[in-house]
Amino acid sequence: GWEEHAFMFGFCLQQEKLLEGYVGFANLPNQVYRKSVKRGFEFTLMVVGESGLGKSTLINSLFLTDLYSPEYPGPSHRIKKTVQVEQSKVLVKEGGVQLLLTIVDTPGFGDAVDNSNCWQPVIDHIDSKFEDYLNSESRVNRRQMPDNRVHCCLYFIAPSGHGLKPLDIEFMKRLHEKVNIIPLIAKADTMTPEECQQFKKQIMREITEHKIQIYEFPETNDEEENKMVKKIKDRLPLAVVGSNTIIVVNEKRVRGRQYPWGVAEVENGEHCDFTILRNMLIRTHMQDLKDVTNNVHYENYRSRKLAAVTYNGVDNNKNKGPMTKSPLAQMEEERREHVTKMEKMEMEMEQVFEMKVKEKIQKLKDSELELQRRHEQMKKNLEAQHKELEEKRRQLEDEKHNWEAQQRVLEQQKLDASRYSTLSRRVKKIFTK
Amino acid sequence: MLASNLPWLLLHSRNRQSPFPGLGHSGSGSTLLGYIGIDTIIEQMRKKTMKAGFDFNIMIVGHSGLGKSTLVNTLFKSQVSRWSSGWGGEHKIPKTVEIKAVSHVIEEGGVKMKLTVIDTPGFGDQINNENCWDPISKYINEQYEKFLKEEVNIARKKRIPDTRVHCCLYFISPTGHSLRQLDIEFMKHLSRVVNIIPVIAKSDTMTPDEKNEFKHRVRKELETHGIEYYPQNEFDDDMEDKNENDKIREAMPFAVVGSDKEFQVNGKRVLGRKTAWGVVEVENPNHCEFALLRDFLIRSHLQDLKEVTHNIHYETYRARRLNDNGGLHPISANNTQESNL
């Protein structure tokens, strides 16, 4: 069966065949490299810790850029009533290689009086990114598959000098199987070297005691690299100091923090472990972090999710293998999905249309009523005016009558007066003859 | 009134009021016709006090890892706090806030002091810290209650043992941003019950600029929330006190560093912390404000702390208790709990 095959293959592998000439596939890494460079890289980094531990400063120092600035302040300046999970993306270019860096921070974590379940928004965020990836992976059209999964979580421990706090332990216990946790001791310039040593030992003791699995550096075949890895492992958790202010020390320009008693240099290996963190995170292990996220954490999520689905469904196959449906069936299902979606949309549109029609009718009715009312109103006005006019006419008629009457009286009087005067003249004539 | 407090009312230069109005306001009043010797009363009282000794109770509050025990040891130059040995002990965080009081008798210049350090492990360390100040508030009120019971007794002791908390040092974490919600809640609830002195712990975390900014912000926040820390504005007796206290209030909260180890700096042995980039000197005013805190707490305001506790905080408690009970009578053993919130 396949076991024999594998055995033979392995056996063949041990006997390296000597090539008779130059074939050229040694160039393969370069091809991969060139393709990757063209494609660019993505990396999502999450920073978690209570406010005031220097997270923003450290991120700015790591990537030598003002990701957090007065215009866009860090998580400690954006605390709200509940824990939020917020993302910020930045495109960093160096030597022709571009990196799309996403920083996820959690303002409000651990800052309230009651911090129960403050890790829940973080868990939800990570799971939702896994789910997005799972969905896009299961589609038929997979050309665009952005990888927004959280590749690494830097957890900041306050430099108390005693040990882990209950919150630290709870958080790490719940998240060590979902994301690569790298615990860091923040503001390491608070402690003297001896205190730092003790603190680190205490933390590692507690981590083992609570069976927390932090990110492990992989063993390689290279002796040199292994030595370096061992050195890093001895200094876990890394004690870091961040700063973007440049100070002149012994005529050298270094990044550091200026105290009255000296300058704590960020990139000095004897002062803090910042250089180790930067080298590890960016220069040597970035790809490994992504691989572990993909191969371990994502697969854990995926198998759990799919097992839950298939348990409830018809297919009881609990294999962790690829999807058991054939592509045609998958396509059929997608088509059906699409059709149902269209139908739903149609129905919704019809509903909307009906509603709009009703609204319009109502509006028309309303305006009709309005018109009616106005018509009535105007009619009333008209009638009122009419009446007024009538009244005025009557008055006018009355006045005319009166005036005519008066005129007649006057005329009568005039007539009378003239008759009287003619009479009186006649009388006068008679008496003066 | 407690006889042992009287001498200090005179000796302490801050208090101008003489309890004996008839005697010597020097310079005013009638001229004396010869030397009588009234001013030797000061000497007599001093002798009495030295024989009696006095007590001081200080409570330290703050979540674990802020260097509280180290600071108290540094303040009193002896191993007076819980963790008397150096490092390496098992500091297990307790599940609820505990109150642990440790007493020592220290002597200096013939004056004996019974110092009690009350530690509060577990404060602010849990995931859910709701009402974690309740045990502390209960403890403070219990001490007032004890004192009240003794005072009200028919046959009472000549010198009532004073276990009341005279001063509460509250440690603020040096985040560099602002006060945490828990800090504000605690101080709001307790500033009316006990003298709170806020200090910024582990201040060697911050550069001088960051320190000043942080202090300024903290003071503003305390003001916004109406938190009156010691020395309280309302208890200033006269202009001289007010000026002095104003200066102190402007400089608070003190940014301190504690240490019980000595190092050689420029040929001198100093208390400090040795890092890879220099030695932080605890008593150097350019490095931190420990010296200010020590002078303020011990050398000038120690007696005033006790007085304010006795005359104001205790009296407030007493008045409320007696009003509740409708008059003066010996308190029965059942009435020990009093909610001050």
Interface residues (C-beta under 8 A of the other chain):
Chain A: S51 G52 L53 S76 H77 D111 A112 V113 D114 N115 S116 A158 P159 S160 G161 H162 G163 K165 P166 L167 E170 K187 D189 T190 M191 T192 P193 E195 Q198 R257 Q258 Y259 P260 W261 G262 V263 A264 E265 N268 E270 H271
Chain B: S64 G65 L66 G67 W87 G88 H91 I93 D125 Q126 I127 N128 N129 E130 S173 P174 T175 G176 H177 R180 Q181 L182 E185 K202 D204 T205 T207 P208 R273 K274 T275 A276 W277 G278 V279 V280 E281 N284 N286 H287
